[in-house]
Amino acid sequence: MRAFVVGNYMNANFMHVPDLPRPGQSLAATAVFREHGGKGLNLAVGLHLLGVTTDLLMAVGRDDVGVAAEKRIRDFGMTTDFIRRVEAPSGFGVGFIAPNGANFLAAFMGANLLLGADHVRDAEAAVRAADWVLAQFEAPDAPIVEAFRIAKAAGAKTFLNPSPWRATETELLDLADVLVVNQPEAAHLFGDESVVGWSPPDWVEKLPALAVARGFLGRLLVVTLAGEGAIALTPEGAVRYAPAFPIDQVDATGAGDAFGAGLVWSLGQGRDIVTALREANACGAMVARRRGILDHLADAASLAAFMRETAC
């Protein structure tokens, strides 16, 4: 199995504070945590660790952060052939996290915004060689559309996680064979804020009609429900649900990226949709129960062990 990811990079920096800051307030942090991140990077590393040969296209700056990011990718045993150095600082993010898990985040996209369709065309052979082409919304629209067009022409499947949500051309969503959204993103997708509070039975009952109204038919639509699992509308119109694995959540950052990697890997192994949802849920849970992302992404062995040992 081979994948091509239209990715991104963020140098992620987190400070744990007693309370979220108010204007003009100075706070003493109780802990600090830093790692290489970005939804696209997480997705690509997650696929790689599960045994998928993965090419990652992303832009970094000509700075020390970019050099360190490339080294981290190589340390995982991945190729850096499609890491592009551009004339802008590497992506950088800062987060303040309160004891109750509430957070305040700021992100500077930097080099990520300079990733373009021309970079995808330069990597066209790798896109055409992929079984799956994946993207998320921390990359700009243009390279995603170009990669998906090439993928569709070559017979590859496409996966899109439109997170963080932004208004975009209908064509981009129409090019996705698999669309994965969380509940707030589903509210944007369907134009209905009430969906954020729906229970799994609500989703089972109402998702087909929402998909008909949105015109997303004949493809796989997945809605992640945080601590309640995930639900899918299959291309044939069937609704399938898989509950979440019970864990003591520490930090859900990156759990959605791990879910996406697990879902694509599982589907690529020929699993049925309920099994794929369960394996994806497990991948997400393995990240959410720890602090940090990259060091807690599943490989096939750790995933199987987690699922054996954790009741669902």
C-alpha beads as a LAMMPS data file, in Angstrom:
LAMMPS data file: protein, C-alpha beads

312 atoms
311 bonds

1 atom types
1 bond types

-500.0 500.0 xlo xhi
-500.0 500.0 ylo yhi
-500.0 500.0 zlo zhi

Masses

1 110.0

Atoms # bond

1 1 1 0.000 0.000 0.000
2 1 1 1.316 3.439 -0.951
3 1 1 0.109 6.925 0.046
4 1 1 0.842 10.511 -0.918
5 1 1 0.042 13.217 1.664
6 1 1 -0.409 16.895 0.862
7 1 1 0.881 17.951 4.233
8 1 1 1.992 20.818 6.392
9 1 1 4.389 21.524 9.236
10 1 1 3.928 23.361 12.518
11 1 1 6.521 23.795 15.245
12 1 1 4.125 23.224 18.146
13 1 1 4.781 24.831 21.545
14 1 1 2.485 24.354 24.549
15 1 1 2.504 25.932 27.987
16 1 1 0.379 24.612 30.831
17 1 1 -0.986 27.502 32.888
18 1 1 -3.244 27.818 35.978
19 1 1 -5.856 29.751 33.969
20 1 1 -6.189 30.985 30.421
21 1 1 -4.687 34.488 30.138
22 1 1 -6.761 37.650 30.160
23 1 1 -5.664 40.810 28.290
24 1 1 -2.552 42.270 29.889
25 1 1 -2.081 39.358 32.281
26 1 1 1.255 37.627 32.828
27 1 1 1.186 33.995 33.935
28 1 1 3.731 31.566 35.325
29 1 1 3.530 28.328 33.346
30 1 1 3.633 25.076 35.284
31 1 1 4.988 22.993 32.405
32 1 1 6.113 23.373 28.814
33 1 1 5.982 20.923 25.937
34 1 1 7.298 21.212 22.399
35 1 1 7.243 18.935 19.373
36 1 1 7.203 18.801 15.594
37 1 1 3.592 18.812 14.441
38 1 1 1.000 19.799 11.901
39 1 1 -2.004 17.781 10.791
40 1 1 -0.353 16.733 7.544
41 1 1 2.853 15.623 9.246
42 1 1 0.901 13.659 11.860
43 1 1 -1.190 11.969 9.171
44 1 1 1.852 10.966 7.137
45 1 1 3.827 9.611 10.095
46 1 1 0.746 7.723 11.284
47 1 1 0.424 5.990 7.913
48 1 1 4.144 5.246 7.770
49 1 1 4.168 3.639 11.220
50 1 1 1.261 1.404 10.208
51 1 1 3.372 0.099 7.338
52 1 1 2.177 2.276 4.460
53 1 1 4.879 3.559 2.085
54 1 1 4.202 7.276 2.417
55 1 1 5.420 10.286 0.454
56 1 1 4.924 13.590 2.290
57 1 1 4.762 16.889 0.438
58 1 1 5.130 19.915 2.704
59 1 1 6.859 23.285 2.859
60 1 1 9.254 24.489 5.531
61 1 1 11.422 27.578 5.822
62 1 1 15.136 27.916 5.310
63 1 1 15.595 28.023 9.068
64 1 1 16.771 25.828 11.933
65 1 1 13.215 24.650 12.540
66 1 1 12.960 23.393 8.966
67 1 1 16.269 21.548 9.274
68 1 1 15.104 19.926 12.517
69 1 1 11.778 18.917 10.966
70 1 1 13.509 17.167 8.077
71 1 1 15.762 15.304 10.507
72 1 1 12.767 14.174 12.560
73 1 1 11.100 12.795 9.442
74 1 1 14.264 10.949 8.406
75 1 1 14.553 9.532 11.942
76 1 1 11.225 7.793 11.337
77 1 1 12.729 6.169 8.246
78 1 1 10.688 8.288 5.830
79 1 1 11.899 9.991 2.673
80 1 1 12.267 13.765 2.605
81 1 1 12.285 13.931 -1.203
82 1 1 9.182 16.124 -1.240
83 1 1 9.997 18.515 1.597
84 1 1 10.223 21.928 -0.046
85 1 1 12.321 24.781 1.375
86 1 1 10.688 28.162 0.711
87 1 1 11.398 31.807 1.483
88 1 1 9.248 32.109 4.587
89 1 1 9.616 31.037 8.224
90 1 1 8.510 27.524 9.092
91 1 1 5.028 27.166 10.566
92 1 1 4.869 27.974 14.275
93 1 1 2.145 27.526 16.874
94 1 1 1.708 28.425 20.543
95 1 1 -0.904 27.033 22.897
96 1 1 -1.870 27.782 26.481
97 1 1 -3.571 24.859 28.235
98 1 1 -5.585 25.189 31.467
99 1 1 -5.902 22.373 34.055
100 1 1 -9.412 21.529 32.819
101 1 1 -8.125 21.036 29.279
102 1 1 -9.436 24.356 27.929
103 1 1 -6.940 25.990 25.603
104 1 1 -6.003 29.142 23.768
105 1 1 -4.118 28.629 20.498
106 1 1 -2.366 30.851 18.000
107 1 1 -0.821 29.645 14.739
108 1 1 1.475 31.285 12.189
109 1 1 1.183 29.292 8.973
110 1 1 4.313 30.763 7.404
111 1 1 5.916 28.466 4.833
112 1 1 2.783 26.310 4.623
113 1 1 0.978 29.046 2.689
114 1 1 3.574 28.883 -0.089
115 1 1 2.870 25.256 -0.954
116 1 1 1.379 25.388 -4.430
117 1 1 0.016 23.349 -7.308
118 1 1 3.411 23.536 -9.012
119 1 1 4.948 21.594 -6.106
120 1 1 2.361 18.868 -6.680
121 1 1 3.069 18.777 -10.412
122 1 1 6.775 18.366 -9.630
123 1 1 5.812 15.282 -7.586
124 1 1 3.282 13.951 -10.119
125 1 1 4.979 10.563 -10.518
126 1 1 4.659 9.920 -6.776
127 1 1 1.020 11.031 -6.779
128 1 1 0.228 8.677 -9.651
129 1 1 2.009 5.810 -7.900
130 1 1 -0.140 6.158 -4.766
131 1 1 -3.132 4.015 -3.858
132 1 1 -4.397 6.840 -1.632
133 1 1 -3.854 10.597 -1.791
134 1 1 -4.633 12.434 1.434
135 1 1 -4.993 16.069 2.464
136 1 1 -6.221 18.307 5.279
137 1 1 -6.970 22.010 5.563
138 1 1 -3.691 23.152 7.061
139 1 1 -2.538 23.014 3.423
140 1 1 -3.863 25.533 0.851
141 1 1 -6.629 24.620 -1.600
142 1 1 -4.548 24.775 -4.789
143 1 1 -2.143 21.892 -4.066
144 1 1 -4.978 19.751 -2.685
145 1 1 -7.112 20.218 -5.809
146 1 1 -4.147 19.509 -8.092
147 1 1 -3.171 16.369 -6.183
148 1 1 -6.752 15.082 -6.129
149 1 1 -7.205 15.712 -9.861
150 1 1 -4.051 13.736 -10.633
151 1 1 -5.086 11.005 -8.211
152 1 1 -8.543 10.609 -9.717
153 1 1 -7.093 10.426 -13.230
154 1 1 -4.690 7.718 -12.055
155 1 1 -7.400 5.704 -10.299
156 1 1 -6.267 6.422 -6.734
157 1 1 -8.632 7.029 -3.832
158 1 1 -8.723 10.436 -2.141
159 1 1 -9.134 11.285 1.554
160 1 1 -9.916 14.745 2.909
161 1 1 -10.101 15.994 6.481
162 1 1 -11.310 19.609 6.073
163 1 1 -9.829 20.732 9.379
164 1 1 -9.530 23.470 10.467
165 1 1 -12.715 24.236 8.532
166 1 1 -12.722 26.994 5.922
167 1 1 -15.091 27.935 3.141
168 1 1 -13.829 26.403 -0.087
169 1 1 -14.837 25.619 -3.640
170 1 1 -17.365 22.812 -4.026
171 1 1 -14.981 21.086 -6.442
172 1 1 -12.532 20.294 -3.674
173 1 1 -15.104 18.438 -1.576
174 1 1 -16.456 16.759 -4.701
175 1 1 -13.012 15.284 -5.415
176 1 1 -12.906 13.467 -2.055
177 1 1 -13.761 9.751 -2.001
178 1 1 -13.576 9.764 1.801
179 1 1 -14.514 12.833 3.834
180 1 1 -13.889 12.863 7.605
181 1 1 -15.256 15.666 9.796
182 1 1 -15.784 16.169 13.504
183 1 1 -19.064 17.548 14.843
184 1 1 -18.185 21.275 14.626
185 1 1 -16.927 20.734 11.070
186 1 1 -20.097 18.805 10.259
187 1 1 -22.087 21.843 11.422
188 1 1 -20.279 23.926 8.776
189 1 1 -20.584 21.227 6.129
190 1 1 -24.317 20.843 6.595
191 1 1 -25.102 24.429 7.641
192 1 1 -26.761 23.257 10.864
193 1 1 -25.295 24.156 14.259
194 1 1 -27.655 21.778 16.080
195 1 1 -25.661 18.743 14.930
196 1 1 -22.925 19.546 17.460
197 1 1 -25.151 18.296 20.262
198 1 1 -26.452 15.153 18.538
199 1 1 -26.110 11.726 20.128
200 1 1 -25.008 8.657 18.123
201 1 1 -28.679 7.576 17.629
202 1 1 -29.426 11.065 16.258
203 1 1 -26.639 10.665 13.719
204 1 1 -27.797 7.180 12.728
205 1 1 -31.270 8.550 12.024
206 1 1 -30.417 11.851 10.360
207 1 1 -27.061 11.514 8.556
208 1 1 -28.474 10.065 5.309
209 1 1 -30.841 13.007 4.814
210 1 1 -28.060 15.497 5.547
211 1 1 -25.825 13.845 2.954
212 1 1 -28.628 13.933 0.369
213 1 1 -29.207 17.640 1.021
214 1 1 -25.459 18.356 0.769
215 1 1 -25.048 16.233 -2.355
216 1 1 -22.372 14.019 -0.810
217 1 1 -23.541 10.668 -2.148
218 1 1 -21.828 7.533 -3.408
219 1 1 -18.762 8.154 -1.278
220 1 1 -17.716 7.471 2.314
221 1 1 -18.681 10.179 4.805
222 1 1 -17.387 9.810 8.372
223 1 1 -18.278 11.953 11.391
224 1 1 -16.082 11.579 14.475
225 1 1 -17.937 11.984 17.776
226 1 1 -15.026 12.482 20.197
227 1 1 -15.638 10.294 23.269
228 1 1 -18.657 8.605 21.667
229 1 1 -16.896 7.040 18.695
230 1 1 -17.511 7.545 14.991
231 1 1 -20.314 7.092 12.476
232 1 1 -20.129 6.513 8.724
233 1 1 -22.443 6.739 5.755
234 1 1 -21.228 4.232 3.185
235 1 1 -21.269 4.779 -0.593
236 1 1 -24.253 2.406 -0.711
237 1 1 -26.204 4.571 1.759
238 1 1 -25.860 2.372 4.852
239 1 1 -25.123 3.934 8.247
240 1 1 -22.525 2.246 10.451
241 1 1 -21.411 3.152 13.989
242 1 1 -18.460 2.155 16.175
243 1 1 -18.204 3.269 19.835
244 1 1 -15.103 4.868 21.295
245 1 1 -12.565 3.000 23.409
246 1 1 -12.730 4.036 27.079
247 1 1 -9.576 5.887 28.110
248 1 1 -8.465 8.503 30.601
249 1 1 -8.006 11.378 28.175
250 1 1 -4.907 13.537 28.664
251 1 1 -4.766 15.577 25.441
252 1 1 -6.901 15.002 22.347
253 1 1 -4.606 17.082 20.122
254 1 1 -3.686 14.960 17.103
255 1 1 -6.213 12.221 17.849
256 1 1 -8.170 13.116 14.711
257 1 1 -5.034 12.833 12.601
258 1 1 -4.301 9.414 14.105
259 1 1 -7.919 8.422 13.373
260 1 1 -7.512 9.400 9.718
261 1 1 -4.300 7.416 9.326
262 1 1 -5.888 4.384 10.950
263 1 1 -9.015 4.609 8.815
264 1 1 -7.133 4.767 5.508
265 1 1 -4.742 2.001 6.539
266 1 1 -7.616 -0.242 7.616
267 1 1 -9.641 0.376 4.455
268 1 1 -6.499 -0.303 2.454
269 1 1 -6.245 -3.703 4.135
270 1 1 -9.722 -4.528 2.834
271 1 1 -11.460 -4.289 6.216
272 1 1 -15.228 -3.746 6.384
273 1 1 -16.320 -0.257 7.450
274 1 1 -17.177 -1.131 11.079
275 1 1 -13.775 -2.763 11.594
276 1 1 -12.095 0.232 9.945
277 1 1 -13.947 2.625 12.253
278 1 1 -12.956 0.576 15.308
279 1 1 -9.290 0.498 14.291
280 1 1 -9.368 4.221 13.546
281 1 1 -11.005 4.908 16.920
282 1 1 -8.258 2.901 18.594
283 1 1 -5.533 4.872 16.811
284 1 1 -7.102 8.115 18.021
285 1 1 -7.497 6.848 21.581
286 1 1 -3.846 5.812 21.749
287 1 1 -2.854 9.427 21.121
288 1 1 -5.508 11.047 23.323
289 1 1 -4.412 9.132 26.421
290 1 1 -0.904 10.624 26.314
291 1 1 0.746 14.024 26.042
292 1 1 2.234 14.549 22.588
293 1 1 1.460 13.009 19.238
294 1 1 4.273 11.587 17.135
295 1 1 5.677 9.292 19.831
296 1 1 2.237 7.799 20.516
297 1 1 0.985 7.066 17.007
298 1 1 0.133 3.409 16.508
299 1 1 2.003 0.799 14.577
300 1 1 0.246 -2.429 13.652
301 1 1 1.553 -4.345 16.661
302 1 1 0.741 -1.698 19.281
303 1 1 -2.682 -1.161 17.711
304 1 1 -3.519 -4.858 17.920
305 1 1 -2.317 -4.990 21.547
306 1 1 -4.374 -1.932 22.521
307 1 1 -7.516 -3.381 20.963
308 1 1 -7.015 -6.705 22.732
309 1 1 -6.455 -5.077 26.099
310 1 1 -9.088 -2.309 25.963
311 1 1 -12.776 -3.134 26.139
312 1 1 -15.010 -1.189 23.740

Bonds

1 1 1 2
2 1 2 3
3 1 3 4
4 1 4 5
5 1 5 6
6 1 6 7
7 1 7 8
8 1 8 9
9 1 9 10
10 1 10 11
11 1 11 12
12 1 12 13
13 1 13 14
14 1 14 15
15 1 15 16
16 1 16 17
17 1 17 18
18 1 18 19
19 1 19 20
20 1 20 21
21 1 21 22
22 1 22 23
23 1 23 24
24 1 24 25
25 1 25 26
26 1 26 27
27 1 27 28
28 1 28 29
29 1 29 30
30 1 30 31
31 1 31 32
32 1 32 33
33 1 33 34
34 1 34 35
35 1 35 36
36 1 36 37
37 1 37 38
38 1 38 39
39 1 39 40
40 1 40 41
41 1 41 42
42 1 42 43
43 1 43 44
44 1 44 45
45 1 45 46
46 1 46 47
47 1 47 48
48 1 48 49
49 1 49 50
50 1 50 51
51 1 51 52
52 1 52 53
53 1 53 54
54 1 54 55
55 1 55 56
56 1 56 57
57 1 57 58
58 1 58 59
59 1 59 60
60 1 60 61
61 1 61 62
62 1 62 63
63 1 63 64
64 1 64 65
65 1 65 66
66 1 66 67
67 1 67 68
68 1 68 69
69 1 69 70
70 1 70 71
71 1 71 72
72 1 72 73
73 1 73 74
74 1 74 75
75 1 75 76
76 1 76 77
77 1 77 78
78 1 78 79
79 1 79 80
80 1 80 81
81 1 81 82
82 1 82 83
83 1 83 84
84 1 84 85
85 1 85 86
86 1 86 87
87 1 87 88
88 1 88 89
89 1 89 90
90 1 90 91
91 1 91 92
92 1 92 93
93 1 93 94
94 1 94 95
95 1 95 96
96 1 96 97
97 1 97 98
98 1 98 99
99 1 99 100
100 1 100 101
101 1 101 102
102 1 102 103
103 1 103 104
104 1 104 105
105 1 105 106
106 1 106 107
107 1 107 108
108 1 108 109
109 1 109 110
110 1 110 111
111 1 111 112
112 1 112 113
113 1 113 114
114 1 114 115
115 1 115 116
116 1 116 117
117 1 117 118
118 1 118 119
119 1 119 120
120 1 120 121
121 1 121 122
122 1 122 123
123 1 123 124
124 1 124 125
125 1 125 126
126 1 126 127
127 1 127 128
128 1 128 129
129 1 129 130
130 1 130 131
131 1 131 132
132 1 132 133
133 1 133 134
134 1 134 135
135 1 135 136
136 1 136 137
137 1 137 138
138 1 138 139
139 1 139 140
140 1 140 141
141 1 141 142
142 1 142 143
143 1 143 144
144 1 144 145
145 1 145 146
146 1 146 147
147 1 147 148
148 1 148 149
149 1 149 150
150 1 150 151
151 1 151 152
152 1 152 153
153 1 153 154
154 1 154 155
155 1 155 156
156 1 156 157
157 1 157 158
158 1 158 159
159 1 159 160
160 1 160 161
161 1 161 162
162 1 162 163
163 1 163 164
164 1 164 165
165 1 165 166
166 1 166 167
167 1 167 168
168 1 168 169
169 1 169 170
170 1 170 171
171 1 171 172
172 1 172 173
173 1 173 174
174 1 174 175
175 1 175 176
176 1 176 177
177 1 177 178
178 1 178 179
179 1 179 180
180 1 180 181
181 1 181 182
182 1 182 183
183 1 183 184
184 1 184 185
185 1 185 186
186 1 186 187
187 1 187 188
188 1 188 189
189 1 189 190
190 1 190 191
191 1 191 192
192 1 192 193
193 1 193 194
194 1 194 195
195 1 195 196
196 1 196 197
197 1 197 198
198 1 198 199
199 1 199 200
200 1 200 201
201 1 201 202
202 1 202 203
203 1 203 204
204 1 204 205
205 1 205 206
206 1 206 207
207 1 207 208
208 1 208 209
209 1 209 210
210 1 210 211
211 1 211 212
212 1 212 213
213 1 213 214
214 1 214 215
215 1 215 216
216 1 216 217
217 1 217 218
218 1 218 219
219 1 219 220
220 1 220 221
221 1 221 222
222 1 222 223
223 1 223 224
224 1 224 225
225 1 225 226
226 1 226 227
227 1 227 228
228 1 228 229
229 1 229 230
230 1 230 231
231 1 231 232
232 1 232 233
233 1 233 234
234 1 234 235
235 1 235 236
236 1 236 237
237 1 237 238
238 1 238 239
239 1 239 240
240 1 240 241
241 1 241 242
242 1 242 243
243 1 243 244
244 1 244 245
245 1 245 246
246 1 246 247
247 1 247 248
248 1 248 249
249 1 249 250
250 1 250 251
251 1 251 252
252 1 252 253
253 1 253 254
254 1 254 255
255 1 255 256
256 1 256 257
257 1 257 258
258 1 258 259
259 1 259 260
260 1 260 261
261 1 261 262
262 1 262 263
263 1 263 264
264 1 264 265
265 1 265 266
266 1 266 267
267 1 267 268
268 1 268 269
269 1 269 270
270 1 270 271
271 1 271 272
272 1 272 273
273 1 273 274
274 1 274 275
275 1 275 276
276 1 276 277
277 1 277 278
278 1 278 279
279 1 279 280
280 1 280 281
281 1 281 282
282 1 282 283
283 1 283 284
284 1 284 285
285 1 285 286
286 1 286 287
287 1 287 288
288 1 288 289
289 1 289 290
290 1 290 291
291 1 291 292
292 1 292 293
293 1 293 294
294 1 294 295
295 1 295 296
296 1 296 297
297 1 297 298
298 1 298 299
299 1 299 300
300 1 300 301
301 1 301 302
302 1 302 303
303 1 303 304
304 1 304 305
305 1 305 306
306 1 306 307
307 1 307 308
308 1 308 309
309 1 309 310
310 1 310 311
311 1 311 312
